[in-house]
Amino acid sequence: MSGDPSNQPVWLVTGASRGIGAAIAARAKEQGCRVVIVARGEEAVSTANRLGAGVVAIQADVSDVAAAQRAVDETIATFGRIDVVVNNAGVHRGGKVERLSPEDWQTVLNVNLTGALNMIRAAKPHMEVGASIINIGAVVGFRGFPGDVAYASSKAGLSGMTNALAIEMAKQGITVNLVIPGLVLTDMTSGLTDAAMDNMKAKIPMGRLGQDREVAEVVYWVSQSRYMTGATVPVDGGLMCSFGVVSP
C-alpha cells in the first residue's frame, strides 16, 4: 500500500511478541498495514523494532480490563484507527482435573477467554464498517486431550464467543471469525523429543507440523473477506477432520 499513511489499515495483535502472533504481525506489515504488538514482556519491543517503521509495541496484560483499555487508547493516540483485532494471546496450564489448581484454571480463562473479550470491548467503539476481529482458537477446543481441561475450555469458549459476536456485529459491518492452528513449529514445540514429535506428526494427515507463517497467511486472508463471519477456519494439515487416525 502506498499514499497517505493515515489510510493504511491498523492491526492490533495480542500475544504478538513471538510465534504465531509475531508471524501475523509480520504478514500484516508485509501487506502495507500498520501494526500494534500487544504483549506482556519486553520482547514485544524487540519484535516491533525488528519489523520496522509502522510497527509499535505496547506492553499490557490483556486479562486486565484497564490494561486492555490502555492498549486500545494508545493505539488510537498513535494511529487514529483500528481495523483488525487479532486475539492471539494465550497461556497454557496442563494437568488432569484432580491436579489442576484453581489458580491455574482461572489464569488460563482470564487470559485466553476474558482477555479476548476485554480487547474486543475496548476496541469495538473505534471499529467501523469493514473491520475484522479474528480469534485464534485451538484444536483442543473441539477435540479432547487428557490433561488439557483448562486450555480446552478456554478455546471452546472462544468459539462460542466468536459465533455470538458475529451475529451481534454483523449489522455494523464488522466480521468475527475463528482461525484454528494445528500443531505448529514454535519455541514451545521445538523442545519436544524426537519421539514425541514423531507421535504428533503421525496424527496429522499431511505428515508434518505447520509453520507460523502458514497460519499468518490464512489470518490475513480471513481479515480481507467481507462476507464471511462466524466461520471456523482450521489451518491444521487435516488434523481436525481425521482426529485420532494414525498414519500407517
Sine and cosine of phi, psi and omega as CSV:
sin_phi,cos_phi,sin_psi,cos_psi,sin_omega,cos_omega
0.00,0.00,0.58,-0.82,0.00,-1.00
-0.73,-0.69,-0.05,-1.00,0.02,-1.00
1.00,-0.03,-0.45,-0.89,-0.06,-1.00
-0.89,0.46,0.87,-0.50,0.00,-1.00
-0.85,0.53,-0.47,0.88,-0.03,-1.00
-0.92,0.39,-0.25,0.97,0.04,-1.00
-1.00,-0.01,-0.12,0.99,-0.01,-1.00
-0.97,0.24,0.74,-0.67,0.00,-1.00
-0.84,0.54,0.49,-0.87,0.02,-1.00
-0.91,-0.41,0.83,-0.56,0.05,-1.00
-0.97,-0.23,0.70,-0.71,0.14,-0.99
-0.91,-0.42,0.91,-0.40,-0.10,-1.00
-0.87,-0.49,0.86,-0.50,0.01,-1.00
-1.00,0.00,0.41,-0.91,-0.03,-1.00
0.86,0.51,0.62,0.79,-0.18,-0.98
-0.96,-0.26,0.31,0.95,-0.01,-1.00
-0.98,0.19,-0.29,0.96,-0.01,-1.00
-0.31,-0.95,0.07,-1.00,0.12,-0.99
0.86,0.51,-0.63,-0.77,-0.06,-1.00
-0.87,0.49,-0.66,0.75,0.00,-1.00
-0.87,0.49,-0.70,0.72,0.02,-1.00
-0.91,0.42,-0.60,0.80,0.04,-1.00
-0.91,0.41,-0.62,0.79,0.05,-1.00
-0.90,0.43,-0.70,0.71,0.03,-1.00
-0.87,0.50,-0.68,0.74,-0.01,-1.00
-0.91,0.42,-0.65,0.76,0.01,-1.00
-0.89,0.45,-0.70,0.71,0.02,-1.00
-0.88,0.47,-0.66,0.75,0.03,-1.00
-0.88,0.47,-0.68,0.74,0.01,-1.00
-0.86,0.51,-0.51,0.86,-0.03,-1.00
-1.00,0.05,0.15,0.99,0.08,-1.00
1.00,0.02,0.23,0.97,0.01,-1.00
-1.00,0.00,0.36,-0.93,0.18,-0.98
-1.00,-0.05,0.54,-0.84,-0.18,-0.98
-0.70,-0.71,0.67,-0.74,0.15,-0.99
-0.92,-0.39,0.86,-0.50,0.04,-1.00
-1.00,-0.09,0.86,-0.50,0.02,-1.00
-0.92,-0.38,0.84,-0.54,0.03,-1.00
-0.36,-0.93,0.31,-0.95,-0.06,-1.00
-0.97,0.22,-0.60,0.80,-0.16,-0.99
-1.00,-0.01,0.19,-0.98,0.01,-1.00
-0.92,0.38,-0.29,0.96,0.02,-1.00
-0.87,0.49,-0.39,0.92,0.04,-1.00
-0.85,0.52,-0.63,0.78,-0.03,-1.00
-0.92,0.39,-0.71,0.70,-0.01,-1.00
-0.92,0.40,-0.58,0.81,0.04,-1.00
-0.91,0.42,-0.69,0.72,0.03,-1.00
-0.89,0.45,-0.67,0.74,0.01,-1.00
-0.89,0.46,-0.62,0.78,0.00,-1.00
-0.91,0.41,-0.59,0.80,-0.03,-1.00
-0.97,0.22,-0.37,0.93,0.17,-0.99
1.00,-0.10,-0.32,-0.95,-0.09,-1.00
-0.86,0.51,0.61,-0.79,0.01,-1.00
1.00,0.04,0.06,1.00,0.04,-1.00
-0.83,-0.56,0.80,-0.60,0.02,-1.00
-0.81,-0.59,0.37,-0.93,0.01,-1.00
-0.91,-0.41,0.63,-0.78,0.12,-0.99
-0.77,-0.64,0.87,-0.49,0.03,-1.00
-1.00,0.09,0.90,-0.43,-0.05,-1.00
-0.38,-0.93,0.53,-0.85,0.08,-1.00
-0.99,-0.13,0.94,-0.35,-0.11,-0.99
-0.91,0.42,-0.33,0.94,0.01,-1.00
-0.95,0.30,-0.22,0.98,0.04,-1.00
-0.99,-0.11,0.87,-0.50,-0.06,-1.00
-0.84,0.54,-0.71,0.70,-0.03,-1.00
-0.91,0.41,-0.62,0.78,0.00,-1.00
-0.92,0.39,-0.65,0.76,0.04,-1.00
-0.89,0.45,-0.68,0.74,0.02,-1.00
-0.90,0.44,-0.65,0.76,0.02,-1.00
-0.88,0.47,-0.65,0.76,0.01,-1.00
-0.87,0.49,-0.67,0.75,0.03,-1.00
-0.93,0.37,-0.69,0.72,0.00,-1.00
-0.87,0.50,-0.66,0.75,0.01,-1.00
-0.93,0.37,-0.57,0.82,0.06,-1.00
-0.89,0.45,-0.72,0.70,0.01,-1.00
-0.91,0.41,-0.64,0.77,0.01,-1.00
-0.90,0.43,-0.54,0.84,-0.05,-1.00
-1.00,0.10,-0.72,0.70,-0.15,-0.99
-0.90,-0.44,-0.30,0.95,0.09,-1.00
0.99,0.13,0.01,1.00,-0.04,-1.00
-0.27,-0.96,0.28,-0.96,0.13,-0.99
-0.66,-0.75,0.85,-0.53,-0.02,-1.00
-0.95,-0.31,-0.55,0.84,-0.03,-1.00
-0.68,-0.74,0.76,-0.65,0.13,-0.99
-0.91,-0.42,0.83,-0.56,0.07,-1.00
-0.92,-0.40,0.91,-0.41,0.02,-1.00
-1.00,-0.03,1.00,-0.03,-0.04,-1.00
-0.94,-0.35,-0.28,0.96,-0.06,-1.00
-0.85,0.52,0.71,-0.71,0.00,-1.00
-0.29,-0.96,0.46,-0.89,0.11,-0.99
-0.78,-0.63,0.40,-0.92,0.01,-1.00
-0.81,-0.59,0.77,-0.64,0.11,-0.99
-0.75,-0.66,0.93,-0.37,-0.05,-1.00
-1.00,0.00,0.12,-0.99,0.03,-1.00
0.71,-0.70,0.77,-0.63,0.06,-1.00
-0.89,0.46,0.33,-0.94,-0.26,-0.97
-0.83,0.56,-0.57,0.82,-0.03,-1.00
-0.96,0.27,-0.26,0.97,0.00,-1.00
-0.94,-0.34,-0.17,0.99,-0.02,-1.00
-0.96,0.27,0.85,-0.52,-0.04,-1.00
-0.97,0.22,0.49,-0.87,0.06,-1.00
-0.84,0.54,-0.55,0.83,-0.01,-1.00
-0.92,0.40,-0.69,0.72,0.01,-1.00
-0.91,0.41,-0.67,0.74,0.05,-1.00
-0.82,0.57,-0.76,0.65,-0.06,-1.00
-0.93,0.37,-0.61,0.79,0.02,-1.00
-0.87,0.49,-0.71,0.70,-0.02,-1.00
-0.89,0.45,-0.72,0.69,0.01,-1.00
-0.90,0.43,-0.64,0.76,-0.03,-1.00
-0.88,0.48,-0.68,0.74,-0.05,-1.00
-0.99,0.14,-0.80,0.60,-0.17,-0.99
-0.95,0.30,-0.58,0.81,-0.09,-1.00
-0.95,-0.31,-0.85,0.53,-0.01,-1.00
-0.91,0.41,-0.56,0.83,0.03,-1.00
-0.87,0.50,-0.66,0.76,0.04,-1.00
-0.89,0.45,-0.69,0.72,0.02,-1.00
-0.89,0.45,-0.65,0.76,0.03,-1.00
-0.85,0.53,-0.70,0.72,-0.02,-1.00
-0.93,0.37,-0.66,0.75,0.00,-1.00
-0.90,0.43,-0.72,0.69,-0.02,-1.00
-0.88,0.48,-0.63,0.78,-0.02,-1.00
-0.96,0.28,-0.60,0.80,-0.10,-1.00
-0.99,0.12,-0.49,0.87,-0.15,-0.99
-0.80,0.61,-0.67,0.74,-0.01,-1.00
-0.88,0.48,-0.29,0.96,-0.05,-1.00
-0.97,-0.23,0.04,1.00,-0.06,-1.00
-0.98,-0.20,0.70,-0.72,-0.07,-1.00
-0.91,-0.41,-0.02,-1.00,0.03,-1.00
-0.81,0.59,0.75,-0.66,-0.03,-1.00
0.99,-0.13,-0.10,1.00,0.01,-1.00
-0.97,0.24,0.28,-0.96,-0.10,-1.00
-0.64,-0.77,0.67,-0.74,0.15,-0.99
-0.89,-0.45,0.79,-0.61,0.00,-1.00
-0.82,-0.58,0.88,-0.47,0.07,-1.00
-0.99,-0.11,0.65,-0.76,-0.02,-1.00
-0.98,-0.19,0.93,-0.36,-0.04,-1.00
-1.00,-0.05,-0.46,-0.89,0.01,-1.00
-0.33,-0.94,0.51,-0.86,0.02,-1.00
-0.83,0.56,-0.60,0.80,-0.06,-1.00
-0.90,0.43,-0.30,0.95,0.08,-1.00
-0.95,0.30,-0.21,0.98,-0.01,-1.00
-0.85,-0.52,-0.38,0.92,-0.03,-1.00
-0.77,-0.64,0.73,-0.68,-0.13,-0.99
-0.97,0.23,0.63,-0.78,0.18,-0.98
-0.78,-0.62,0.79,-0.61,0.01,-1.00
-0.89,0.46,0.65,-0.76,0.00,-1.00
1.00,0.09,0.13,0.99,-0.05,-1.00
-0.86,-0.51,0.51,0.86,-0.13,-0.99
-0.89,0.47,-0.63,0.78,-0.03,-1.00
-0.94,0.35,-0.76,0.64,-0.02,-1.00
-0.90,0.44,-0.69,0.73,0.00,-1.00
-0.88,0.48,-0.68,0.73,-0.02,-1.00
-0.90,0.44,-0.66,0.76,-0.01,-1.00
-0.91,0.41,-0.65,0.76,-0.04,-1.00
-0.97,0.24,-0.55,0.83,0.12,-0.99
-0.90,0.43,-0.64,0.77,0.07,-1.00
-0.89,0.46,-0.59,0.81,0.03,-1.00
-0.91,0.42,-0.56,0.83,0.07,-1.00
-0.90,0.43,-0.73,0.69,0.04,-1.00
-0.89,0.45,-0.64,0.77,0.04,-1.00
-0.87,0.49,-0.68,0.74,0.01,-1.00
-0.85,0.52,-0.74,0.68,-0.02,-1.00
-0.88,0.47,-0.72,0.70,-0.04,-1.00
-0.91,0.41,-0.70,0.72,-0.05,-1.00
-0.95,0.30,-0.47,0.88,0.07,-1.00
-0.86,0.51,-0.65,0.76,0.03,-1.00
-0.95,0.32,-0.70,0.72,-0.01,-1.00
-0.86,0.51,-0.65,0.76,-0.16,-0.99
-0.99,-0.13,-0.06,1.00,-0.07,-1.00
-0.86,0.52,-0.69,0.73,-0.04,-1.00
-0.93,0.36,-0.30,0.96,0.06,-1.00
-1.00,-0.02,-0.01,1.00,0.03,-1.00
0.97,0.23,0.35,0.94,0.02,-1.00
-0.96,-0.28,0.82,-0.57,0.02,-1.00
-1.00,-0.02,0.52,-0.85,0.02,-1.00
-0.71,-0.70,0.89,-0.46,-0.06,-1.00
-0.71,-0.70,0.28,-0.96,-0.03,-1.00
-0.86,-0.51,0.84,-0.54,0.09,-1.00
-0.96,-0.29,0.75,-0.66,-0.08,-1.00
-0.90,-0.43,0.98,-0.21,0.10,-0.99
-0.94,0.35,0.52,-0.85,0.15,-0.99
-1.00,0.01,-0.61,-0.79,0.05,-1.00
-0.99,0.14,0.92,-0.39,-0.15,-0.99
-0.90,-0.44,0.59,-0.81,0.06,-1.00
-0.93,0.36,0.94,-0.33,0.03,-1.00
-0.68,-0.73,-0.01,-1.00,0.06,-1.00
-0.85,0.53,-0.58,0.81,-0.04,-1.00
-0.93,0.36,-0.73,0.68,-0.04,-1.00
-0.97,0.26,-0.34,0.94,-0.01,-1.00
-0.92,0.38,-0.30,0.95,0.01,-1.00
-1.00,0.05,-0.01,1.00,-0.01,-1.00
-0.95,0.30,0.48,-0.88,0.07,-1.00
-0.95,0.31,0.30,-0.95,0.02,-1.00
-0.87,0.49,-0.62,0.78,-0.01,-1.00
-0.91,0.42,-0.68,0.73,0.02,-1.00
-0.91,0.42,-0.64,0.77,0.02,-1.00
-0.90,0.44,-0.68,0.74,0.02,-1.00
-0.89,0.45,-0.62,0.78,0.02,-1.00
-0.91,0.42,-0.63,0.78,0.02,-1.00
-0.93,0.37,-0.69,0.72,-0.01,-1.00
-0.89,0.46,-0.54,0.84,-0.04,-1.00
-0.90,0.44,-0.36,0.93,-0.01,-1.00
-1.00,0.03,-0.14,0.99,-0.08,-1.00
-0.98,-0.21,0.87,-0.49,-0.01,-1.00
-0.80,0.61,-0.58,0.81,0.00,-1.00
-0.98,0.19,-0.10,1.00,0.16,-0.99
0.96,0.28,0.30,0.95,0.02,-1.00
-0.43,-0.90,0.32,-0.95,0.14,-0.99
-0.97,0.23,0.38,-0.92,0.04,-1.00
-0.99,0.13,0.11,-0.99,0.09,-1.00
-0.90,-0.44,0.56,-0.83,-0.08,-1.00
-0.86,0.51,-0.54,0.84,0.01,-1.00
-0.91,0.41,-0.48,0.88,0.02,-1.00
-0.93,0.38,-0.60,0.80,0.09,-1.00
-0.93,0.37,-0.68,0.73,-0.03,-1.00
-0.87,0.49,-0.62,0.78,0.01,-1.00
-0.88,0.48,-0.65,0.76,0.00,-1.00
-0.95,0.33,-0.64,0.77,0.03,-1.00
-0.86,0.51,-0.69,0.72,0.01,-1.00
-0.89,0.45,-0.69,0.72,0.02,-1.00
-0.86,0.50,-0.69,0.72,0.02,-1.00
-0.87,0.50,-0.64,0.77,-0.02,-1.00
-0.89,0.45,-0.41,0.91,-0.05,-1.00
-1.00,0.01,-0.23,0.97,-0.05,-1.00
-0.98,0.19,0.84,-0.55,-0.08,-1.00
-1.00,-0.08,-0.24,0.97,-0.05,-1.00
-0.92,-0.40,0.03,1.00,0.03,-1.00
-0.98,-0.21,0.87,-0.50,0.08,-1.00
-0.52,-0.85,0.50,-0.86,-0.07,-1.00
0.95,0.31,0.29,0.96,-0.07,-1.00
-1.00,-0.01,0.47,-0.88,0.12,-0.99
-0.93,-0.37,0.87,-0.50,-0.12,-0.99
-0.87,-0.50,0.98,-0.19,0.03,-1.00
-0.97,0.24,0.61,-0.79,0.14,-0.99
-0.76,-0.65,0.97,0.26,-0.30,-0.96
-0.67,-0.75,0.24,0.97,0.02,-1.00
0.91,0.41,0.29,0.96,0.01,-1.00
1.00,-0.10,0.10,1.00,-0.08,-1.00
-0.87,0.49,-0.68,0.74,-0.06,-1.00
-0.89,0.45,-0.61,0.79,-0.11,-0.99
-1.00,0.06,-0.13,0.99,0.01,-1.00
-0.67,-0.74,0.63,0.78,-0.06,-1.00
-0.85,0.53,0.74,-0.67,0.04,-1.00
1.00,-0.01,-0.18,0.98,0.01,-1.00
-0.99,0.17,0.75,-0.66,0.00,-1.00
-0.95,-0.32,0.74,-0.67,0.00,-1.00
-0.90,0.44,0.56,-0.83,0.01,-1.00
-0.94,0.34,0.00,0.00,0.00,0.00
